[in-house]
Each structure stands twice: as C-alpha cells, then as structure tokens.
Amino acid sequence: MTRTSTERFGIFLLLALVMAATRLHHFSVIPDASWGVFFLAGFWLRGSARWAFALLIAEAVLIDFFVITGQGIDFWTHYCVSPAYWSMPAYFGALWFGGSWAASWMSNLGDWYLPFLGTTALYVGIGAALHVAITLYSRRPGQRAKCARAY
C-alpha cells in the first residue's frame, strides 16, 4: 500500500511518541515498546521512509542519554552503555526488516489467517475441554463432590 508523505509522517510521529512514552521508564508498569515500534515502523514505513529508521535510533539513544544523565550518572560509564549497546542499529534493523518482510506477504493474509485462527481455536477448545473433563473424572469420587460444591 502506498502512503502519502503526510500519512508516513503521522505514523512516524505516533510510533516515536509511543517509544518515548515507554522507553523513558524502562522498568515501569508499561513495558518498553521499542522492539514493537521498530517492527511496526518496518511494516508501515518500509521502503519509502527509510529516514524514519535513523531518527528512531537517534531518539532511542537520546532518551537513554537523558534518563541516565537525569539520574546524575555519567552516560559513558553507565553499565547499560556497553559495547553491545552500540549494536542497537543491528538488532533494531533486524526488527525493521522483519516488519518490512511481513508486510510483503500480508496482502493475502485475509485469505488464510482467519480460517487458520478459527481452526486453531476449535482444536485448542476441544483440547481444553478434554483436559478439564479428564482432570475432573480422574480424581477420587470424594474429590469430585468437593470440586462440584466449590463452583
């Protein structure tokens, strides 16, 4: 699907805001969305908006810089800023390309995904029902009565 420049910029802004809101608090109740942001950016902004990748990487580093230095800690000596930290473009790039790849065969998703989900849900439901039935009936008779009263 071809998006206009305005649509691409809007998608980029939304993803950047989500990353900023969640990455600022790495260990808060809301988990860091950075991985999902890069996957979705690759999915929605692939090809025509490669500039977004560099800006999202810069945003991630700047957020980390402000969070670390805001705690009174030197950014360059913080334990998170290890040699592995600088491979961030590689692992975020893998997520970006994964999203881009997923978008390339997404056009036929409607043809097979919903029937797949329905069939999978059917068999999982049957398996869950069998599991409950076998578990309840494999107990001793006295235990079955206790379980029935508990519900």
C-alpha positions as CSV (number, residue, x, y, z in Angstrom):
1,M,0.0,0.0,0.0
2,T,1.4,3.4,-1.0
3,R,1.1,6.1,1.7
4,T,1.3,9.8,1.3
5,S,4.1,11.8,2.9
6,T,1.6,13.1,5.5
7,E,0.5,9.6,6.4
8,R,4.1,8.4,6.7
9,F,5.0,11.3,8.9
10,G,1.9,10.8,11.1
11,I,2.7,7.1,11.5
12,F,6.3,8.1,12.4
13,L,5.2,10.6,15.0
14,L,2.8,8.2,16.6
15,L,5.5,5.5,16.8
16,A,8.1,8.0,18.1
17,L,5.6,9.1,20.8
18,V,4.9,5.5,21.9
19,M,8.6,4.8,22.1
20,A,9.3,8.0,24.1
21,A,6.4,7.3,26.5
22,T,7.5,3.8,27.2
23,R,11.3,4.0,26.9
24,L,11.6,6.8,29.4
25,H,10.6,4.3,32.1
26,H,12.3,1.1,31.2
27,F,11.2,-0.7,34.3
28,S,7.8,0.8,34.8
29,V,4.4,-0.9,34.6
30,I,4.2,-0.2,30.9
31,P,7.0,-2.1,29.2
32,D,9.4,-0.6,26.7
33,A,7.7,-0.6,23.2
34,S,11.0,-0.1,21.3
35,W,11.1,-3.5,19.7
36,G,7.5,-3.3,18.6
37,V,8.0,0.2,17.3
38,F,10.8,-0.8,15.1
39,F,8.9,-3.9,13.8
40,L,5.8,-1.8,13.1
41,A,7.9,1.0,11.5
42,G,9.4,-1.5,9.1
43,F,5.9,-2.8,8.4
44,W,4.2,0.6,7.8
45,L,7.1,2.8,6.7
46,R,9.2,0.3,4.6
47,G,10.9,1.5,1.5
48,S,9.6,5.0,1.2
49,A,10.5,6.3,4.7
50,R,14.0,4.9,5.5
51,W,14.8,8.3,7.2
52,A,12.5,7.1,10.0
53,F,14.9,4.3,11.0
54,A,17.8,6.7,11.6
55,L,15.5,9.1,13.5
56,L,14.1,6.4,15.7
57,I,17.6,5.1,16.5
58,A,18.7,8.7,17.4
59,E,15.5,9.0,19.6
60,A,16.3,5.8,21.5
61,V,19.9,6.9,22.2
62,L,18.8,10.4,23.2
63,I,16.1,9.0,25.6
64,D,18.7,6.7,27.2
65,F,21.1,9.7,27.5
66,F,18.6,11.9,29.2
67,V,17.3,9.1,31.5
68,I,20.8,8.1,32.6
69,T,22.2,11.6,33.0
70,G,19.0,12.7,34.7
71,Q,19.8,10.3,37.5
72,G,23.2,12.0,37.9
73,I,25.1,9.2,36.3
74,D,27.7,9.6,33.5
75,F,26.2,8.2,30.3
76,W,29.5,6.8,29.0
77,T,30.3,4.8,32.2
78,H,26.8,3.5,32.8
79,Y,26.6,-0.3,32.8
80,C,23.9,-0.2,30.0
81,V,26.2,1.6,27.6
82,S,28.4,-1.4,26.9
83,P,29.9,-2.4,23.6
84,A,26.6,-4.4,23.0
85,Y,24.7,-1.1,23.3
86,W,26.2,0.2,20.1
87,S,24.9,-2.8,18.2
88,M,21.4,-1.3,18.6
89,P,21.1,-0.4,14.9
90,A,21.7,-4.1,14.1
91,Y,19.0,-5.5,16.3
92,F,16.6,-2.8,15.6
93,G,17.4,-3.1,12.0
94,A,16.5,-6.8,12.1
95,L,13.1,-5.9,13.6
96,W,12.6,-3.2,10.9
97,F,13.4,-5.7,8.1
98,G,11.2,-8.3,9.8
99,G,8.3,-5.9,9.7
100,S,9.1,-5.0,6.1
101,W,9.2,-8.7,5.1
102,A,6.0,-9.4,6.9
103,A,4.3,-6.6,5.0
104,S,5.3,-8.1,1.7
105,W,3.2,-11.3,2.1
106,M,0.5,-9.6,4.2
107,S,-1.7,-8.9,1.2
108,N,-3.0,-12.5,1.2
109,L,-3.4,-12.7,5.0
110,G,-7.2,-12.4,4.8
111,D,-7.3,-15.5,2.6
112,W,-5.9,-17.9,5.1
113,Y,-5.3,-16.3,8.6
114,L,-8.9,-16.1,9.8
115,P,-9.7,-19.7,8.8
116,F,-6.4,-20.7,10.5
117,L,-7.3,-18.9,13.7
118,G,-10.8,-20.5,13.7
119,T,-9.5,-24.0,13.2
120,T,-6.8,-23.5,15.8
121,A,-9.3,-22.1,18.3
122,L,-11.6,-25.1,17.7
123,Y,-8.9,-27.7,18.4
124,V,-7.5,-25.7,21.4
125,G,-11.0,-25.5,22.8
126,I,-11.6,-29.3,22.3
127,G,-8.2,-30.0,24.0
128,A,-9.1,-27.7,26.9
129,A,-12.5,-29.3,27.4
130,L,-10.9,-32.8,27.3
131,H,-8.3,-31.7,29.8
132,V,-10.9,-30.4,32.2
133,A,-13.1,-33.5,31.8
134,I,-10.2,-35.9,32.3
135,T,-8.8,-34.0,35.2
136,L,-12.2,-33.9,37.0
137,Y,-13.0,-37.5,36.4
138,S,-9.6,-38.8,37.2
139,R,-10.0,-37.7,40.8
140,R,-11.4,-39.9,43.5
141,P,-15.2,-39.8,43.9
142,G,-15.0,-37.7,47.2
143,Q,-12.8,-35.1,45.5
144,R,-15.2,-34.8,42.6
145,A,-18.0,-33.8,45.0
146,K,-15.8,-31.2,46.7
147,C,-14.9,-29.7,43.3
148,A,-18.6,-29.6,42.3
149,R,-19.6,-27.7,45.6
150,A,-16.7,-25.3,45.1
151,Y,-18.1,-24.0,41.9
